[in-house]
Amino acid sequence: MATWPYEETPLTEQQKQVYRYLLYQAMLDIRMLCQSRGSETWNPFEWRRQYRRSRIAGAIADWLHNLAQYSISDFRGFNTEAFWQEYDGICRRFKQFGPLGFHYYRRRYEEHMARLGAA
């Protein structure tokens, strides 16, 4: 278990590429979660649904805002164990994450690494 202060995890160029890809995928997810696809409504059920979706989008943004910072500094100071520990915390809070959820970022990461032949 990673504890603060975190030690930097050396990353390969493929790993850096996949973390940046993950960040891109998350931005697409946030966009989809925050944009209501229907016309303007006064329906309280739709408001409640959109509120729940915005909480998920906020959790993704909270989790990944540091990844964006690390990305622009070529991942200096980045610790993979701490990164995935934070993700595990989100999985416990939101059923939409994790192996059974739509936002299963660990699988996206592993699949993209496998496509690059760097698994």
KOLVOMI-893227 format. One record per residue (C-alpha): residue number from 1; residue in three letters; chain; x, y, z. Coordinates in steps of 0.1 Angstrom, whole numbers, plus 5000, padded with zeros to 4 digits. Each point is the difference from the previous one (the first is absolute). Last residue first. Layout:
<recs>
rec pos: NUM	code: ALA	unit: A	xx: X	yy: Y	zz: Z
...
</recs>
This chain:
<recs>
rec pos: 119	code: ALA	unit: A	xx: 5014	yy: 4940	zz: 4791
rec pos: 118	code: ALA	unit: A	xx: 5021	yy: 5020	zz: 4975
rec pos: 117	code: GLY	unit: A	xx: 4987	yy: 4987	zz: 4967
rec pos: 116	code: LEU	unit: A	xx: 4984	yy: 5033	zz: 4992
rec pos: 115	code: ARG	unit: A	xx: 4966	yy: 4982	zz: 4998
rec pos: 114	code: ALA	unit: A	xx: 5008	yy: 4984	zz: 5034
rec pos: 113	code: MET	unit: A	xx: 5007	yy: 5035	zz: 5015
rec pos: 112	code: HIS	unit: A	xx: 4966	yy: 5011	zz: 4986
rec pos: 111	code: GLU	unit: A	xx: 4982	yy: 4971	zz: 5015
rec pos: 110	code: GLU	unit: A	xx: 5017	yy: 5005	zz: 5034
rec pos: 109	code: TYR	unit: A	xx: 4991	yy: 5037	zz: 5002
rec pos: 108	code: ARG	unit: A	xx: 4964	yy: 4994	zz: 4989
rec pos: 107	code: ARG	unit: A	xx: 4997	yy: 4972	zz: 5025
rec pos: 106	code: ARG	unit: A	xx: 5013	yy: 5023	zz: 5028
rec pos: 105	code: TYR	unit: A	xx: 4976	yy: 5027	zz: 4988
rec pos: 104	code: TYR	unit: A	xx: 4968	yy: 4981	zz: 5006
rec pos: 103	code: HIS	unit: A	xx: 4976	yy: 5028	zz: 4996
rec pos: 102	code: PHE	unit: A	xx: 4971	yy: 4979	zz: 4987
rec pos: 101	code: GLY	unit: A	xx: 4998	yy: 4980	zz: 5032
rec pos: 100	code: LEU	unit: A	xx: 5003	yy: 4963	zz: 5008
rec pos: 99	code: PRO	unit: A	xx: 5038	yy: 4999	zz: 5003
rec pos: 98	code: GLY	unit: A	xx: 5002	yy: 5033	zz: 5019
rec pos: 97	code: PHE	unit: A	xx: 4981	yy: 5032	zz: 4996
rec pos: 96	code: GLN	unit: A	xx: 4963	yy: 5006	zz: 4995
rec pos: 95	code: LYS	unit: A	xx: 4995	yy: 4986	zz: 5036
rec pos: 94	code: PHE	unit: A	xx: 5013	yy: 5033	zz: 5014
rec pos: 93	code: ARG	unit: A	xx: 5017	yy: 5004	zz: 5034
rec pos: 92	code: ARG	unit: A	xx: 5020	yy: 4967	zz: 5001
rec pos: 91	code: CYS	unit: A	xx: 5012	yy: 5005	zz: 4964
rec pos: 90	code: ILE	unit: A	xx: 5010	yy: 5036	zz: 5008
rec pos: 89	code: GLY	unit: A	xx: 5023	yy: 4987	zz: 5028
rec pos: 88	code: ASP	unit: A	xx: 5015	yy: 4975	zz: 4976
rec pos: 87	code: TYR	unit: A	xx: 5008	yy: 5029	zz: 4977
rec pos: 86	code: GLU	unit: A	xx: 5019	yy: 5017	zz: 5027
rec pos: 85	code: GLN	unit: A	xx: 5020	yy: 4969	zz: 5007
rec pos: 84	code: TRP	unit: A	xx: 5006	yy: 4998	zz: 4962
rec pos: 83	code: PHE	unit: A	xx: 5018	yy: 5034	zz: 5000
rec pos: 82	code: ALA	unit: A	xx: 5018	yy: 4993	zz: 5033
rec pos: 81	code: GLU	unit: A	xx: 5015	yy: 4968	zz: 4985
rec pos: 80	code: THR	unit: A	xx: 5009	yy: 5017	zz: 4967
rec pos: 79	code: ASN	unit: A	xx: 5020	yy: 5028	zz: 5017
rec pos: 78	code: PHE	unit: A	xx: 5007	yy: 5031	zz: 4979
rec pos: 77	code: GLY	unit: A	xx: 5029	yy: 5022	zz: 5012
rec pos: 76	code: ARG	unit: A	xx: 5010	yy: 5010	zz: 4965
rec pos: 75	code: PHE	unit: A	xx: 4973	yy: 4987	zz: 4976
rec pos: 74	code: ASP	unit: A	xx: 5012	yy: 5019	zz: 4969
rec pos: 73	code: SER	unit: A	xx: 4993	yy: 5033	zz: 5017
rec pos: 72	code: ILE	unit: A	xx: 4968	yy: 5006	zz: 4979
rec pos: 71	code: SER	unit: A	xx: 4988	yy: 4965	zz: 5008
rec pos: 70	code: TYR	unit: A	xx: 5006	yy: 5004	zz: 5037
rec pos: 69	code: GLN	unit: A	xx: 4976	yy: 5030	zz: 5000
rec pos: 68	code: ALA	unit: A	xx: 4974	yy: 4981	zz: 4981
rec pos: 67	code: LEU	unit: A	xx: 5003	yy: 4970	zz: 5023
rec pos: 66	code: ASN	unit: A	xx: 4995	yy: 5024	zz: 5029
rec pos: 65	code: HIS	unit: A	xx: 4965	yy: 5009	zz: 4987
rec pos: 64	code: LEU	unit: A	xx: 4992	yy: 4963	zz: 4995
rec pos: 63	code: TRP	unit: A	xx: 4983	yy: 4990	zz: 5033
rec pos: 62	code: ASP	unit: A	xx: 4982	yy: 5032	zz: 5006
rec pos: 61	code: ALA	unit: A	xx: 4988	yy: 5001	zz: 4963
rec pos: 60	code: ILE	unit: A	xx: 4988	yy: 4964	zz: 5002
rec pos: 59	code: ALA	unit: A	xx: 4982	yy: 5007	zz: 5033
rec pos: 58	code: GLY	unit: A	xx: 4984	yy: 5031	zz: 4985
rec pos: 57	code: ALA	unit: A	xx: 4987	yy: 4981	zz: 4970
rec pos: 56	code: ILE	unit: A	xx: 4985	yy: 4974	zz: 5024
rec pos: 55	code: ARG	unit: A	xx: 4983	yy: 5028	zz: 5020
rec pos: 54	code: SER	unit: A	xx: 4988	yy: 5016	zz: 4967
rec pos: 53	code: ARG	unit: A	xx: 4983	yy: 4967	zz: 4991
rec pos: 52	code: ARG	unit: A	xx: 4982	yy: 4999	zz: 5034
rec pos: 51	code: TYR	unit: A	xx: 4987	yy: 5036	zz: 4994
rec pos: 50	code: GLN	unit: A	xx: 4990	yy: 4992	zz: 4965
rec pos: 49	code: ARG	unit: A	xx: 4978	yy: 4971	zz: 5012
rec pos: 48	code: ARG	unit: A	xx: 4985	yy: 5022	zz: 5027
rec pos: 47	code: TRP	unit: A	xx: 4992	yy: 5027	zz: 4975
rec pos: 46	code: GLU	unit: A	xx: 4985	yy: 4975	zz: 4977
rec pos: 45	code: PHE	unit: A	xx: 4978	yy: 4987	zz: 5028
rec pos: 44	code: PRO	unit: A	xx: 4991	yy: 5036	zz: 5009
rec pos: 43	code: ASN	unit: A	xx: 4985	yy: 5006	zz: 4965
rec pos: 42	code: TRP	unit: A	xx: 5003	yy: 5037	zz: 4992
rec pos: 41	code: THR	unit: A	xx: 5017	yy: 4992	zz: 4967
rec pos: 40	code: GLU	unit: A	xx: 5023	yy: 5015	zz: 4974
rec pos: 39	code: SER	unit: A	xx: 5003	yy: 4978	zz: 4970
rec pos: 38	code: GLY	unit: A	xx: 5017	yy: 4967	zz: 5003
rec pos: 37	code: ARG	unit: A	xx: 5037	yy: 4990	zz: 4999
rec pos: 36	code: SER	unit: A	xx: 5009	yy: 5015	zz: 5033
rec pos: 35	code: GLN	unit: A	xx: 5037	yy: 5007	zz: 4999
rec pos: 34	code: CYS	unit: A	xx: 5020	yy: 4994	zz: 5031
rec pos: 33	code: LEU	unit: A	xx: 5004	yy: 4963	zz: 4998
rec pos: 32	code: MET	unit: A	xx: 5009	yy: 5000	zz: 4963
rec pos: 31	code: ARG	unit: A	xx: 5027	yy: 5027	zz: 5005
rec pos: 30	code: ILE	unit: A	xx: 5014	yy: 4983	zz: 5030
rec pos: 29	code: ASP	unit: A	xx: 5003	yy: 4967	zz: 4981
rec pos: 28	code: LEU	unit: A	xx: 5018	yy: 5017	zz: 4971
rec pos: 27	code: MET	unit: A	xx: 5023	yy: 5016	zz: 5025
rec pos: 26	code: ALA	unit: A	xx: 5006	yy: 4966	zz: 5016
rec pos: 25	code: GLN	unit: A	xx: 5010	yy: 4986	zz: 4966
rec pos: 24	code: TYR	unit: A	xx: 5025	yy: 5027	zz: 4995
rec pos: 23	code: LEU	unit: A	xx: 5015	yy: 4995	zz: 5035
rec pos: 22	code: LEU	unit: A	xx: 5002	yy: 4962	zz: 4993
rec pos: 21	code: TYR	unit: A	xx: 5018	yy: 5008	zz: 4967
rec pos: 20	code: ARG	unit: A	xx: 5025	yy: 5021	zz: 5019
rec pos: 19	code: TYR	unit: A	xx: 5005	yy: 4971	zz: 5024
rec pos: 18	code: VAL	unit: A	xx: 5005	yy: 4978	zz: 4970
rec pos: 17	code: GLN	unit: A	xx: 5026	yy: 5022	zz: 4984
rec pos: 16	code: LYS	unit: A	xx: 5019	yy: 5002	zz: 5033
rec pos: 15	code: GLN	unit: A	xx: 4999	yy: 4962	zz: 5003
rec pos: 14	code: GLN	unit: A	xx: 5013	yy: 4997	zz: 4964
rec pos: 13	code: GLU	unit: A	xx: 5029	yy: 5024	zz: 5007
rec pos: 12	code: THR	unit: A	xx: 5010	yy: 4979	zz: 5030
rec pos: 11	code: LEU	unit: A	xx: 4993	yy: 5012	zz: 5034
rec pos: 10	code: PRO	unit: A	xx: 5022	yy: 5004	zz: 5031
rec pos: 9	code: THR	unit: A	xx: 4978	yy: 5002	zz: 5031
rec pos: 8	code: GLU	unit: A	xx: 5008	yy: 5030	zz: 5022
rec pos: 7	code: GLU	unit: A	xx: 4999	yy: 4994	zz: 5037
rec pos: 6	code: TYR	unit: A	xx: 4970	yy: 5012	zz: 5018
rec pos: 5	code: PRO	unit: A	xx: 5001	yy: 5023	zz: 5031
rec pos: 4	code: TRP	unit: A	xx: 4975	yy: 4987	zz: 5009
rec pos: 3	code: THR	unit: A	xx: 4992	yy: 4963	zz: 5003
rec pos: 2	code: ALA	unit: A	xx: 4997	yy: 4974	zz: 4973
rec pos: 1	code: MET	unit: A	xx: 4986	yy: 4967	zz: 5010
</recs>
